[in-house]
């Protein structure tokens, strides 16, 4: 299983990513040098949304859609629903 997730950073920006072990990945974003460069200086981060996909290909397509094709307002609406 693959998780596509959205994190809210301490500066109120949003970060979208993909992971096989969601809780481990969130812990990395918050406490490790293995987290994304983007989130390292924006800690702490909080999980605000996630979706599950059976294969990496589907999850990667969805991650790209959220990251590159959705506006911040659309992402906030997705989180809200």
N, CA, C and O atoms as a MOPAC input file, in Angstrom:
PM7 MOZYME 1SCF
protein

 N      0.82400 1    -1.18700 1     0.00000 1
 C      0.00000 1     0.00000 1     0.00000 1
 C      0.87000 1     1.25300 1     0.00000 1
 O      1.95200 1     1.28000 1     0.58600 1
 N      0.37800 1     2.27400 1    -0.66200 1
 C      1.06000 1     3.56300 1    -0.71900 1
 C      0.10600 1     4.64300 1    -0.24000 1
 O     -1.08000 1     4.63800 1    -0.56800 1
 N      0.63500 1     5.55100 1     0.52700 1
 C     -0.14100 1     6.66100 1     1.05200 1
 C      0.28700 1     7.94200 1     0.34800 1
 O      1.47800 1     8.23700 1     0.25100 1
 N     -0.67700 1     8.69000 1    -0.13400 1
 C     -0.44300 1    10.04800 1    -0.59600 1
 C     -0.94200 1    10.92400 1     0.54100 1
 O     -2.06900 1    10.75800 1     1.00900 1
 N     -0.11200 1    11.85200 1     0.98500 1
 C     -0.47300 1    12.60800 1     2.17900 1
 C     -0.18400 1    14.08800 1     2.00900 1
 O      0.63300 1    14.49900 1     1.18500 1
 N     -0.88100 1    14.87200 1     2.81400 1
 C     -0.64100 1    16.31100 1     2.87700 1
 C     -0.33400 1    16.65700 1     4.32500 1
 O     -1.05300 1    16.26400 1     5.24400 1
 N      0.74800 1    17.40000 1     4.50400 1
 C      1.14200 1    17.88000 1     5.81800 1
 C      0.94400 1    19.38800 1     5.89000 1
 O      1.14900 1    20.10200 1     4.90800 1
 N      0.54700 1    19.85700 1     7.05300 1
 C      0.53600 1    21.30000 1     7.31100 1
 C      1.79200 1    21.60400 1     8.11100 1
 O      2.02800 1    21.02600 1     9.17200 1
 N      2.58600 1    22.51400 1     7.58700 1
 C      3.84500 1    22.88200 1     8.24200 1
 C      3.59300 1    23.99000 1     9.26600 1
 O      2.53100 1    24.61300 1     9.27700 1
 N      4.58400 1    24.22200 1    10.12100 1
 C      4.47600 1    25.23200 1    11.17300 1
 C      4.23000 1    26.62900 1    10.60900 1
 O      3.62200 1    27.46200 1    11.28000 1
 N      4.69300 1    26.89800 1     9.39000 1
 C      4.48200 1    28.20900 1     8.77000 1
 C      3.18200 1    28.25800 1     7.96200 1
 O      2.96100 1    29.18800 1     7.18600 1
 N      2.32300 1    27.24700 1     8.15000 1
 C      1.00600 1    27.12700 1     7.51700 1
 C      1.06500 1    26.81700 1     6.01600 1
 O      0.05900 1    26.95400 1     5.32000 1
 N      2.22400 1    26.40500 1     5.51500 1
 C      2.29300 1    25.93500 1     4.13900 1
 C      1.90400 1    24.45700 1     4.11600 1
 O      1.84700 1    23.80200 1     5.15700 1
 N      1.63900 1    23.94700 1     2.92200 1
 C      1.24600 1    22.55100 1     2.75200 1
 C      2.33000 1    21.81000 1     1.99700 1
 O      2.93800 1    22.35000 1     1.07300 1
 N      2.56900 1    20.56100 1     2.39800 1
 C      3.54700 1    19.70000 1     1.73600 1
 C      2.85200 1    18.40600 1     1.36700 1
 O      2.16700 1    17.81200 1     2.20000 1
 N      3.01500 1    17.96200 1     0.14100 1
 C      2.40800 1    16.71500 1    -0.32800 1
 C      3.50400 1    15.69800 1    -0.60200 1
 O      4.53700 1    16.02600 1    -1.18400 1
 N      3.27000 1    14.45000 1    -0.17400 1
 C      4.26000 1    13.40900 1    -0.37900 1
 C      3.61400 1    12.04500 1    -0.53300 1
 O      2.39100 1    11.91000 1    -0.54600 1
 N      4.46800 1    11.04100 1    -0.64800 1
 C      4.03700 1     9.65500 1    -0.82300 1
 C      4.89200 1     8.78400 1     0.09700 1
 O      6.08300 1     9.04200 1     0.27300 1
 N      4.28300 1     7.75600 1     0.68200 1
 C      5.01900 1     6.88300 1     1.60300 1
 C      4.35500 1     5.51600 1     1.68400 1
 O      3.15700 1     5.37600 1     1.43500 1
 N      5.14700 1     4.51300 1     2.03400 1
 C      4.58300 1     3.18700 1     2.27700 1
 C      4.23800 1     3.02400 1     3.75200 1
 O      3.28800 1     2.31900 1     4.09100 1
 N      4.99300 1     3.66500 1     4.62200 1
 C      4.73300 1     3.62700 1     6.06700 1
 C      4.49100 1     5.05700 1     6.52000 1
 O      5.43700 1     5.78700 1     6.81500 1
 N      3.24900 1     5.45100 1     6.57500 1
 C      2.88300 1     6.84600 1     6.78600 1
 C      3.39500 1     7.39700 1     8.11900 1
 O      4.00300 1     8.46800 1     8.13700 1
 N      3.17200 1     6.71300 1     9.21200 1
 C      3.59200 1     7.24300 1    10.51200 1
 C      5.11100 1     7.38800 1    10.60600 1
 O      5.61200 1     8.36600 1    11.16000 1
 N      5.83600 1     6.41400 1    10.06500 1
 C      7.29900 1     6.51100 1    10.05500 1
 C      7.74400 1     7.74000 1     9.26800 1
 O      8.65900 1     8.45500 1     9.67800 1
 N      7.09000 1     7.97700 1     8.14100 1
 C      7.46300 1     9.09900 1     7.28900 1
 C      7.18000 1    10.44000 1     7.97300 1
 O      7.97800 1    11.37100 1     7.87200 1
 N      6.06000 1    10.53300 1     8.65700 1
 C      5.74500 1    11.76000 1     9.38400 1
 C      6.78500 1    11.99400 1    10.47600 1
 O      7.23900 1    13.12000 1    10.67900 1
 N      7.15600 1    10.92900 1    11.17400 1
 C      8.20000 1    11.03200 1    12.19300 1
 C      9.51400 1    11.51500 1    11.58300 1
 O     10.22100 1    12.31900 1    12.19100 1
 N      9.84400 1    11.03400 1    10.39600 1
 C     11.05300 1    11.49100 1     9.70700 1
 C     10.96100 1    12.97900 1     9.39000 1
 O     11.92800 1    13.71800 1     9.57500 1
 N      9.80600 1    13.41600 1     8.91600 1
 C      9.63200 1    14.84200 1     8.61100 1
 C      9.82700 1    15.69500 1     9.86300 1
 O     10.36800 1    16.79700 1     9.78200 1
 N      9.39600 1    15.20000 1    11.00400 1
 C      9.44900 1    15.98100 1    12.23600 1
 C     10.74800 1    15.86200 1    13.02600 1
 O     11.12800 1    16.80600 1    13.71900 1
 N     11.44200 1    14.71900 1    12.93800 1
 C     12.53500 1    14.46900 1    13.87600 1
 C     13.84500 1    14.01100 1    13.25400 1
 O     14.81500 1    13.79400 1    13.98000 1
 N     13.90600 1    13.85800 1    11.95900 1
 C     15.07100 1    13.23000 1    11.35400 1
 C     15.61900 1    14.06800 1    10.21000 1
 O     14.92700 1    14.92300 1     9.65900 1
 N     16.84900 1    13.81200 1     9.87000 1
 C     17.43300 1    14.44900 1     8.68400 1
 C     16.95800 1    13.74800 1     7.40900 1
 O     17.27100 1    14.19200 1     6.30400 1
 N     16.20800 1    12.66100 1     7.55700 1
 C     15.69300 1    11.93100 1     6.40100 1
 C     14.38600 1    12.51500 1     5.87900 1
 O     13.88100 1    12.08100 1     4.84400 1
 N     13.83600 1    13.49900 1     6.59100 1
 C     12.62900 1    14.17700 1     6.12000 1
 C     12.96100 1    15.02700 1     4.90600 1
 O     14.13300 1    15.21600 1     4.58000 1
 N     11.96200 1    15.52800 1     4.25100 1
 C     12.17700 1    16.37500 1     3.07400 1
 C     12.87400 1    17.67200 1     3.45400 1
 O     12.65200 1    18.21600 1     4.53600 1
 N     13.70700 1    18.15500 1     2.56500 1
 C     14.40700 1    19.41100 1     2.79200 1
 C     13.40700 1    20.54000 1     3.06400 1
 O     13.65100 1    21.41300 1     3.89600 1
 N     12.28900 1    20.50700 1     2.35400 1
 C     11.26100 1    21.53500 1     2.50900 1
 C     10.71500 1    21.58200 1     3.93800 1
 O     10.51000 1    22.66500 1     4.48500 1
 N     10.48200 1    20.42700 1     4.54000 1
 C      9.86000 1    20.40300 1     5.86600 1
 C     10.86500 1    20.58300 1     6.99900 1
 O     10.46600 1    20.89500 1     8.12100 1
 N     12.13000 1    20.40000 1     6.74300 1
 C     13.13400 1    20.47800 1     7.81700 1
 C     13.13100 1    21.82600 1     8.53100 1
 O     13.28500 1    21.87400 1     9.75100 1
 N     12.96300 1    22.89500 1     7.81000 1
 C     12.97300 1    24.22000 1     8.43000 1
 C     11.56200 1    24.72900 1     8.71200 1
 O     11.37400 1    25.90000 1     9.04400 1
 N     10.57100 1    23.84700 1     8.57900 1
 C      9.18000 1    24.22600 1     8.80500 1
 C      8.50700 1    23.31500 1     9.82500 1
 O      7.29400 1    23.10900 1     9.77400 1
 N      9.28000 1    22.78200 1    10.73400 1
 C      8.76400 1    21.87100 1    11.75000 1
 C      8.09500 1    22.63900 1    12.87000 1
 O      8.44100 1    23.79500 1    13.11300 1
 N      7.14700 1    22.02700 1    13.55700 1
 C      6.63400 1    20.67500 1    13.34600 1
 C      5.60800 1    20.64400 1    12.21300 1
 O      5.00000 1    21.65700 1    11.86600 1
 N      5.43900 1    19.46300 1    11.65700 1
 C      4.42800 1    19.25800 1    10.63000 1
 C      3.32900 1    18.35700 1    11.19600 1
 O      3.56500 1    17.54200 1    12.08700 1
 N      2.13000 1    18.52900 1    10.65300 1
 C      0.98000 1    17.76200 1    11.10800 1
 C      0.28300 1    17.14400 1     9.90800 1
 O      0.06000 1    17.81500 1     8.90100 1
 N     -0.05700 1    15.87900 1    10.01200 1
 C     -0.81000 1    15.21700 1     8.95100 1
 C     -2.22500 1    15.78200 1     8.92400 1
 O     -2.92000 1    15.78100 1     9.94000 1
 N     -2.65300 1    16.26800 1     7.75100 1
 C     -4.00900 1    16.80500 1     7.62700 1
 C     -4.85700 1    16.04300 1     6.61800 1
 O     -6.07200 1    16.23100 1     6.56400 1
 N     -4.21900 1    15.17200 1     5.80600 1
 C     -4.97700 1    14.44400 1     4.78600 1
 C     -4.15300 1    13.27000 1     4.27000 1
 O     -2.93100 1    13.36100 1     4.14900 1
 N     -4.83700 1    12.16100 1     3.96600 1
 C     -4.15000 1    11.04200 1     3.30500 1
 C     -5.14200 1    10.20100 1     2.50900 1
 O     -6.33300 1    10.14300 1     2.81500 1
 N     -4.61500 1     9.56300 1     1.49600 1
 C     -5.35700 1     8.62200 1     0.65400 1
 C     -4.49300 1     7.37700 1     0.50300 1
 O     -3.26800 1     7.45600 1     0.59000 1
 N     -5.12500 1     6.23200 1     0.27700 1
 C     -4.39800 1     4.97000 1     0.12000 1
 C     -4.54500 1     4.46100 1    -1.31200 1
 O     -5.62900 1     4.49900 1    -1.89400 1
 N     -3.42300 1     3.98000 1    -1.86800 1
 C     -3.40400 1     3.40900 1    -3.20700 1
 C     -2.69900 1     2.05300 1    -3.15700 1
 O     -1.80700 1     1.83500 1    -2.33700 1
 N     -3.10300 1     1.16400 1    -4.02900 1
 C     -2.55000 1    -0.19300 1    -4.03400 1
 C     -1.18000 1    -0.27800 1    -4.68700 1
 O     -0.38300 1    -1.15300 1    -4.34900 1
 N     -0.90100 1     0.63100 1    -5.62600 1
 C      0.38600 1     0.55000 1    -6.32300 1
 C      1.05100 1     1.91900 1    -6.39600 1
 O      0.39300 1     2.95700 1    -6.32100 1
 N      2.35500 1     1.89100 1    -6.54200 1
 C      3.15000 1     3.12500 1    -6.56100 1
 C      2.77900 1     4.02500 1    -7.73500 1
 O      2.77200 1     5.24900 1    -7.60600 1
 N      2.47700 1     3.43000 1    -8.85700 1
 C      2.15000 1     4.20500 1   -10.04200 1
 C      0.91800 1     5.08600 1    -9.80900 1
 O      0.94000 1     6.27600 1   -10.12300 1
 N     -0.13800 1     4.51500 1    -9.27100 1
 C     -1.36100 1     5.27200 1    -8.99500 1
 C     -1.10500 1     6.35600 1    -7.95700 1
 O     -1.57200 1     7.48600 1    -8.09500 1
 N     -0.36800 1     6.00300 1    -6.93000 1
 C     -0.06200 1     6.96400 1    -5.86800 1
 C      0.78300 1     8.12100 1    -6.41400 1
 O      0.55300 1     9.27700 1    -6.06100 1
 N      1.74000 1     7.81600 1    -7.25400 1
 C      2.59600 1     8.85500 1    -7.83400 1
 C      1.80600 1     9.79100 1    -8.73700 1
 O      2.03800 1    11.00000 1    -8.73800 1
 N      0.88400 1     9.24200 1    -9.49500 1
 C      0.02800 1    10.08400 1   -10.35000 1
 C     -0.80700 1    11.03800 1    -9.49900 1
 O     -0.93700 1    12.21900 1    -9.82300 1
 N     -1.36600 1    10.51900 1    -8.41700 1
 C     -2.18900 1    11.34900 1    -7.54400 1
 C     -1.33800 1    12.40500 1    -6.83500 1
 O     -1.76300 1    13.55200 1    -6.70300 1
 N     -0.15700 1    12.03300 1    -6.38600 1
 C      0.74000 1    12.99500 1    -5.74900 1
 C      1.04400 1    14.13700 1    -6.71800 1
 O      0.99000 1    15.30700 1    -6.33900 1
 N      1.35900 1    13.80000 1    -7.94900 1
 C      1.64900 1    14.81200 1    -8.96100 1
 C      0.43800 1    15.71700 1    -9.18200 1
 O      0.57500 1    16.93600 1    -9.27900 1
 N     -0.74000 1    15.11500 1    -9.26000 1
 C     -1.96300 1    15.88600 1    -9.46700 1
 C     -2.15800 1    16.90900 1    -8.33600 1
 O     -2.46600 1    18.07400 1    -8.58700 1
 N     -1.97700 1    16.46100 1    -7.10700 1
 C     -2.15700 1    17.35900 1    -5.95800 1
 C     -1.06300 1    18.42600 1    -5.93900 1
 O     -1.35700 1    19.60900 1    -5.76700 1
 N      0.18900 1    18.02000 1    -6.11200 1
 C      1.31300 1    18.95200 1    -6.02300 1
 C      1.32000 1    19.99100 1    -7.13400 1
 O      1.50500 1    21.18100 1    -6.88000 1
 N      1.12100 1    19.54500 1    -8.34600 1
 C      1.35800 1    20.41600 1    -9.50100 1
 C      0.10500 1    21.00200 1   -10.14100 1
 O      0.17500 1    22.03700 1   -10.80500 1
 N     -1.02500 1    20.35900 1    -9.95100 1
 C     -2.21400 1    20.80700 1   -10.66700 1
 C     -3.26300 1    21.46700 1    -9.78300 1
 O     -4.18500 1    22.10400 1   -10.29300 1
 N     -3.13800 1    21.32600 1    -8.47800 1
 C     -4.12100 1    21.90400 1    -7.57600 1
 C     -3.59300 1    23.19500 1    -6.95800 1
 O     -2.42100 1    23.29900 1    -6.59800 1
 N     -4.47500 1    24.16000 1    -6.84600 1
 C     -4.12300 1    25.39600 1    -6.15900 1
 C     -4.18600 1    25.15800 1    -4.64900 1
 O     -4.70400 1    24.13800 1    -4.19500 1
 N     -3.66700 1    26.08800 1    -3.89500 1
 C     -3.74500 1    25.98000 1    -2.43700 1
 C     -5.21100 1    25.90400 1    -1.99700 1
 O     -5.55500 1    25.11400 1    -1.11900 1
 N     -6.06800 1    26.72100 1    -2.60300 1
 C     -7.49500 1    26.71100 1    -2.24800 1
 C     -8.11400 1    25.33800 1    -2.51200 1
 O     -8.91100 1    24.85600 1    -1.70700 1
 N     -7.76000 1    24.71400 1    -3.61300 1
 C     -8.28100 1    23.37500 1    -3.92200 1
 C     -7.76900 1    22.35100 1    -2.92700 1
 O     -8.51200 1    21.45400 1    -2.52800 1
 N     -6.51200 1    22.46800 1    -2.52000 1
 C     -5.95600 1    21.55900 1    -1.52300 1
 C     -6.67100 1    21.73300 1    -0.18400 1
 O     -6.99600 1    20.74600 1     0.47500 1
 N     -6.91600 1    22.96400 1     0.21600 1
 C     -7.61200 1    23.23200 1     1.47400 1
 C     -9.03600 1    22.67100 1     1.42700 1
 O     -9.54000 1    22.16100 1     2.42800 1
 N     -9.66800 1    22.76600 1     0.28000 1
 C    -11.00800 1    22.21800 1     0.09800 1
 C    -10.97300 1    20.68800 1     0.19700 1
 O    -11.87000 1    20.08900 1     0.79100 1
 N     -9.96200 1    20.06400 1    -0.37200 1
 C     -9.78200 1    18.61800 1    -0.29700 1
 C     -9.61600 1    18.18400 1     1.16300 1
 O    -10.21500 1    17.20100 1     1.60000 1
 N     -8.80900 1    18.91800 1     1.89500 1
 C     -8.57500 1    18.62900 1     3.31400 1
 C     -9.86900 1    18.76600 1     4.10200 1
 O    -10.17300 1    17.93900 1     4.96100 1
 N    -10.61800 1    19.80300 1     3.80600 1
 C    -11.86100 1    20.10000 1     4.52900 1
 C    -12.90100 1    19.01700 1     4.33200 1
 O    -13.61600 1    18.65300 1     5.26600 1
 N    -12.98500 1    18.50100 1     3.11100 1
 C    -13.97900 1    17.44600 1     2.80200 1
 C    -13.50000 1    16.16500 1     3.35700 1
 O    -14.17200 1    15.14200 1     3.21800 1

